[in-house]
Amino acid sequence: MKVSSFLLIWSFSFVFSPAQKIEVDYQKTVDFSRYETYAWAELERIPIIRAESGTEEVLSDRELDELIRRLVEGQLAKKGFRKAQGETPDFLVSYLAAARYDFTSRGIDAGASGYPGLPDGHWRPFYDQPDSRSYALIRLGTLAIDVVDTESKVLAWRGTAEQTFDRPEQIPKKLDKVVKKIIKKFPPK
């Protein structure tokens, strides 16, 4: 069964935003209480979108795909759902993971006291004065997990999260935390 309209967006944002924001949306008409079994949606390619090539990678797309699937399956099992073995599943699971680069600045000194002709507080981006400003390239990740009802063939539930991470080697640990937080909200109450 091919299902191509699933998106699960997850972004890694721990370092710069202390409160992880998990967003969930679902169809109010779906009876989630009948869900017992699931299967992964068959997609034509691994649903991972990376920033431009040449970026440092700790995990290949295949390894990252396997990690995300293992983490999702583990959390679903803890909630009592089991992977369908031959029978038609009650729901399909899919995800989309995306990563990109952005930059942030820290410790901006916006004062301009002592400069003739400039009012106090005027930002001085081109003045050669020492300040505590620094710029940092940050990695942003987004993960979305979708649940599709196999009976009605509608997107029944979606959980998304965003996360920043400083180093690629942080990905497995941060993914684990984010997947736990997303799946914690499934099924909706």
SERO-4910 file (N, C-alpha, C, O; in steps of 0.05 Angstrom, whole numbers):
BEGIN
 pado doro    nc1    nc2    nc3   cac1   cac2   cac3    cc1    cc2    cc3    oc1    oc2    oc3
  Met    A     17    -23      0      0      0      0     18     25      0     34     28     18
  Lys    A     15     41    -20     31     65    -22     16     89    -10     -7     94    -16
  Val    A     29    102      8     17    126     20     38    147     18     60    145     30
  Ser    A     32    169      4     53    189      1     46    216     13     61    235     11
  Ser    A     24    218     27     16    244     38     21    246     68      7    261     81
  Phe    A     41    232     78     46    233    106     69    252    112     89    252     97
  Leu    A     66    268    132     88    285    141     90    284    171     70    286    185
  Leu    A    114    281    180    119    283    209    143    301    211    165    294    203
  Ile    A    138    324    222    160    344    223    171    347    251    156    351    270
  Trp    A    196    345    252    209    347    278    234    364    276    250    361    257
  Ser    A    237    383    294    260    399    294    273    398    322    259    396    342
  Phe    A    299    398    322    314    395    346    320    423    358    337    437    347
  Ser    A    306    432    380    312    458    392    314    457    422    295    463    436
  Phe    A    337    450    432    342    448    460    359    471    470    353    484    490
  Val    A    380    476    455    401    495    465    390    523    467    396    537    486
  Phe    A    375    532    447    367    560    447    338    565    456    330    587    460
  Ser    A    323    543    458    296    547    469    291    526    489    287    502    483
  Pro    A    291    534    515    290    515    536    264    498    537    264    475    546
  Ala    A    242    510    528    217    495    529    211    484    501    206    498    482
  Gln    A    213    457    499    207    444    474    178    447    467    161    441    483
  Lys    A    172    455    443    144    458    435    137    435    417    148    431    395
  Ile    A    117    420    425    107    398    410     79    406    401     62    414    417
  Glu    A     74    404    375     48    411    364     35    385    354     47    368    341
  Val    A      9    383    361     -6    359    353    -33    369    341    -45    388    350
  Asp    A    -41    355    320    -67    360    308    -79    332    301    -64    314    294
  Tyr    A   -105    330    302   -118    304    297   -146    308    288   -159    329    292
  Gln    A   -157    287    274   -185    287    266   -202    280    290   -198    259    302
  Lys    A   -220    297    297   -237    293    320   -257    270    316   -267    259    336
  Thr    A   -262    262    291   -282    241    285   -270    213    286   -285    193    284
  Val    A   -243    211    288   -230    184    288   -232    172    316   -227    185    336
  Asp    A   -239    146    317   -241    131    342   -214    118    347   -209     95    338
  Phe    A   -196    131    362   -169    121    367   -170     97    386   -150     82    387
  Ser    A   -191     93    401   -192     71    420   -192     44    406   -187     24    419
  Arg    A   -199     42    381   -199     17    367   -171      9    356   -167    -13    345
  Tyr    A   -152     28    358   -125     23    348   -109      3    365   -107      7    390
  Glu    A    -99    -18    353    -82    -38    366    -57    -44    351    -36    -48    362
  Thr    A    -59    -44    324    -36    -52    307    -29    -30    288    -46    -13    280
  Tyr    A     -4    -29    279      5     -9    261     25    -22    241     35    -44    246
  Ala    A     31     -7    220     52    -14    201     64     12    191     51     33    192
  Trp    A     88     10    180    100     33    168     89     37    140     85     18    126
  Ala    A     83     62    133     74     68    106     97     63     87    120     68     93
  Glu    A     91     52     64    111     47     44    115     72     28     97     82     14
  Leu    A    139     83     30    146    107     15    166    101     -6    180     81     -4
  Glu    A    168    118    -26    186    113    -48    215    119    -41    234    109    -54
  Arg    A    220    135    -21    247    142    -13    248    148     17    227    152     30
  Ile    A    272    148     28    275    154     56    266    183     60    276    201     47
  Pro    A    248    189     79    237    216     83    254    234     99    245    245    120
  Ile    A    279    238     91    298    255    105    307    277     86    317    271     64
  Ile    A    304    302     94    313    324     77    336    338     92    332    347    115
  Arg    A    359    340     80    382    352     93    388    380     81    379    386     59
  Ala    A    403    395     95    414    420     85    432    413     61    437    390     56
  Glu    A    441    433     47    458    428     24    480    408     29    489    405     51
  Ser    A    488    395      8    509    374     11    535    387     20    539    411     18
  Gly    A    553    370     30    578    380     41    577    385     71    597    392     83
  Thr    A    553    382     83    551    385    112    561    360    125    559    338    115
  Glu    A    572    363    149    583    340    163    560    322    173    540    332    184
  Glu    A    563    297    168    543    278    175    555    257    194    576    246    189
  Val    A    540    251    215    548    229    233    534    204    225    545    182    227
  Leu    A    509    207    217    492    184    209    484    187    180    478    209    171
  Ser    A    485    165    165    475    165    137    445    167    138    432    164    159
  Asp    A    433    173    116    403    174    114    391    147    123    372    147    138
  Arg    A    403    125    114    393     99    121    395     94    152    377     84    164
  Glu    A    418    102    164    421     98    193    402    116    208    391    108    228
  Leu    A    398    140    199    379    159    212    350    148    209    335    149    228
  Asp    A    343    138    186    317    125    182    313    102    201    292    100    214
  Glu    A    333     85    203    331     62    222    328     71    251    313     60    266
  Leu    A    343     92    258    342    103    286    314    114    291    302    108    312
  Ile    A    303    130    273    277    142    278    256    120    280    239    121    298
  Arg    A    257    101    262    237     79    263    239     63    289    219     57    301
  Arg    A    263     57    297    267     42    322    256     58    346    243     46    364
  Leu    A    261     84    347    252    100    369    221    102    369    209    100    390
  Val    A    209    106    346    180    107    344    167     81    352    148     80    367
  Glu    A    178     59    341    168     32    348    170     27    378    151     15    390
  Gly    A    192     34    390    195     30    419    174     45    435    163     35    454
  Gln    A    169     70    427    149     86    442    121     76    437    104     76    456
  Leu    A    115     67    413     88     56    408     84     30    424     63     25    434
  Ala    A    105     14    425    103    -11    441     98     -6    470     83    -20    483
  Lys    A    111     15    481    106     22    509     77     31    514     67     29    536
  Lys    A     64     40    493     36     48    496     17     25    489     -7     28    490
  Gly    A     28      1    484     11    -22    479      5    -28    450    -10    -47    444
  Phe    A     15    -12    431     10    -18    403     30    -38    393     53    -39    403
  Arg    A     22    -55    375     40    -75    364     41    -73    334     22    -65    321
  Lys    A     64    -80    324     69    -80    295     53   -103    282     54   -125    292
  Ala    A     37    -97    262     21   -117    248     38   -139    236     58   -132    223
  Gln    A     31   -163    240     46   -186    229     27   -201    210     15   -221    218
  Gly    A     25   -192    185      8   -206    166    -20   -196    164    -32   -196    142
  Glu    A    -32   -186    186    -59   -175    185    -58   -146    176    -37   -133    176
  Thr    A    -82   -136    169    -84   -108    161    -81    -91    186    -96    -95    205
  Pro    A    -63    -72    186    -59    -55    210    -83    -36    214    -97    -29    195
  Asp    A    -86    -27    238   -107     -7    244    -99     21    235   -115     37    228
  Phe    A    -72     26    235    -62     52    226    -34     49    214    -20     30    220
  Leu    A    -27     68    197     -1     70    185     14     93    198      3    113    206
  Val    A     40     89    200     58    110    212     77    118    190     87    102    175
  Ser    A     83    144    190    103    155    172    116    179    186    106    189    206
  Tyr    A    139    187    176    152    211    187    165    226    165    170    216    143
  Leu    A    172    251    171    189    267    154    208    282    173    200    294    192
  Ala    A    234    279    167    254    293    183    269    312    164    275    305    141
  Ala    A    273    336    173    287    356    156    307    371    174    303    375    197
  Ala    A    330    378    161    351    392    176    360    415    158    361    413    134
  Arg    A    366    437    171    377    461    157    395    476    175    396    471    199
  Tyr    A    409    495    164    427    512    179    415    540    181    401    550    163
  Asp    A    420    553    204    412    581    208    434    593    225    454    579    232
  Phe    A    432    618    231    452    630    249    438    646    270    415    654    267
  Thr    A    452    649    292    442    664    314    464    683    323    488    678    319
  Ser    A    457    704    337    477    721    349    472    722    379    449    720    388
  Arg    A    494    724    393    492    725    422    506    749    433    527    758    422
  Gly    A    496    760    455    510    782    468    513    807    452    534    819    453
  Ile    A    492    815    438    495    839    421    496    864    439    480    868    457
  Asp    A    516    881    433    519    907    447    507    928    428    520    936    409
  Ala    A    482    936    434    469    955    417    474    984    425    463   1002    412
  Gly    A    489    989    445    493   1017    454    513   1031    436    530   1019    424
  Ala    A    511   1057    435    529   1074    419    537   1099    434    542   1120    423
  Ser    A    537   1096    461    544   1120    477    571   1130    470    590   1114    465
  Gly    A    574   1155    470    600   1167    466    607   1173    437    628   1183    431
  Tyr    A    589   1166    418    594   1172    390    579   1198    383    555   1199    385
  Pro    A    594   1218    374    580   1243    367    561   1238    344    568   1226    324
  Gly    A    537   1249    347    518   1248    325    501   1222    326    482   1220    310
  Leu    A    507   1203    343    491   1179    345    476   1179    371    488   1182    392
  Pro    A    450   1175    371    435   1175    396    442   1150    411    450   1129    400
  Asp    A    439   1151    438    445   1128    455    426   1105    446    403   1109    440
  Gly    A    437   1081    445    422   1058    438    421   1052    408    410   1032    400
  His    A    434   1069    392    434   1065    363    452   1041    357    475   1040    366
  Trp    A    442   1023    342    458    999    335    481   1007    316    476   1022    297
  Arg    A    505    998    321    528   1006    305    541    982    292    563    973    301
  Pro    A    529    971    272    540    947    260    567    951    246    582    932    243
  Phe    A    574    975    237    598    979    222    620    994    237    641   1000    225
  Tyr    A    615   1001    262    635   1015    277    654    995    289    646    975    300
  Asp    A    679   1001    288    700    983    297    704    986    327    725    997    335
  Gln    A    685    978    343    687    979    372    684    951    383    667    936    374
  Pro    A    700    945    403    697    918    416    670    916    430    661    934    444
  Asp    A    658    893    427    634    887    442    633    856    446    652    842    437
  Ser    A    613    846    458    611    818    464    595    803    443    585    781    449
  Arg    A    592    814    420    576    801    399    590    777    387    614    779    381
  Ser    A    576    755    383    587    732    369    564    720    353    541    721    360
  Tyr    A    571    709    331    552    696    313    558    666    313    581    658    313
  Ala    A    537    650    311    541    621    311    523    609    290    500    616    287
  Leu    A    534    590    276    519    574    257    506    552    273    519    537    288
  Ile    A    479    549    271    465    528    286    451    510    267    443    517    245
  Arg    A    447    485    275    433    466    260    404    464    271    401    462    295
  Leu    A    385    465    253    357    463    261    345    438    249    350    432    226
  Gly    A    331    423    265    318    399    255    288    399    261    280    411    281
  Thr    A    273    388    243    244    386    247    236    357    242    246    344    223
  Leu    A    219    346    259    209    319    256    179    320    258    168    332    276
  Ala    A    166    307    239    137    304    239    131    275    238    142    260    222
  Ile    A    112    266    254    103    238    254     73    238    248     58    252    261
  Asp    A     66    222    228     38    221    220     26    193    225     40    173    224
  Val    A      1    193    231    -15    169    234    -38    170    215    -53    189    215
  Val    A    -40    150    197    -62    149    178    -80    126    185    -71    104    189
  Asp    A   -106    132    186   -126    112    192   -129     94    167   -136    104    146
  Thr    A   -124     68    169   -125     51    146   -153     46    136   -158     40    112
  Glu    A   -173     48    154   -201     43    146   -211     66    129   -222     62    107
  Ser    A   -208     91    139   -218    114    125   -198    127    105   -205    143     88
  Lys    A   -172    119    108   -150    129     91   -146    159     95   -139    173     76
  Val    A   -151    169    119   -147    198    124   -124    201    144   -119    183    161
  Leu    A   -111    224    143    -91    231    162   -106    235    189   -121    254    191
  Ala    A   -101    218    208   -116    218    233   -102    235    254   -115    248    271
  Trp    A    -75    235    254    -60    249    275    -33    257    265    -21    243    248
  Arg    A    -24    280    274      3    289    267     16    303    291      3    319    304
  Gly    A     40    295    297     56    308    318     81    319    306     95    306    291
  Thr    A     88    344    314    112    356    303    128    369    325    118    377    346
  Ala    A    154    371    321    172    384    340    195    396    325    203    386    304
  Glu    A    207    417    336    231    430    326    252    429    347    247    431    371
  Gln    A    277    427    338    300    425    357    325    437    345    330    433    321
  Thr    A    340    451    360    367    460    351    387    441    364    382    430    386
  Phe    A    409    438    351    431    422    363    457    433    353    460    441    330
  Asp    A    477    433    371    503    444    365    521    426    348    535    435    330
  Arg    A    520    400    355    538    381    342    522    358    331    502    349    343
  Pro    A    530    347    308    515    325    296    514    300    314    495    285    313
  Glu    A    534    296    331    534    273    348    512    274    370    507    255    384
  Gln    A    499    298    372    477    300    391    451    289    380    432    285    395
  Ile    A    450    283    354    425    275    341    412    251    354    388    253    361
  Pro    A    426    229    359    411    206    370    398    212    397    375    204    401
  Lys    A    412    225    415    401    231    441    378    250    439    357    246    453
  Lys    A    380    271    423    359    290    420    335    278    406    312    284    413
  Leu    A    340    261    386    318    248    373    302    231    392    277    231    392
  Asp    A    316    217    409    303    200    429    284    216    447    261    209    451
  Lys    A    293    239    456    277    256    473    253    267    458    230    269    469
  Val    A    257    276    433    236    288    418    215    267    410    191    272    413
  Val    A    223    243    402    204    222    395    187    215    419    163    212    417
  Lys    A    199    213    443    184    207    467    163    229    472    140    222    479
  Lys    A    171    254    469    152    276    474    129    276    454    106    282    461
  Ile    A    135    270    429    114    270    408     95    246    413     71    250    414
  Ile    A    106    222    416     89    198    419     73    199    446     52    186    448
  Lys    A     84    213    465     69    216    491     41    228    486     23    223    502
  Lys    A     38    244    465     12    257    459     -5    240    440    -26    250    431
  Phe    A      3    215    435    -13    197    418    -22    173    435     -5    162    450
  Pro    A    -46    164    433    -68    177    419    -78    201    435    -73    204    458
  Pro    A    -93    219    421   -103    243    435   -124    235    456   -138    215    453
  Lys    A   -125    250    477   -144    244    499   -169    260    496   -187    258    512
***
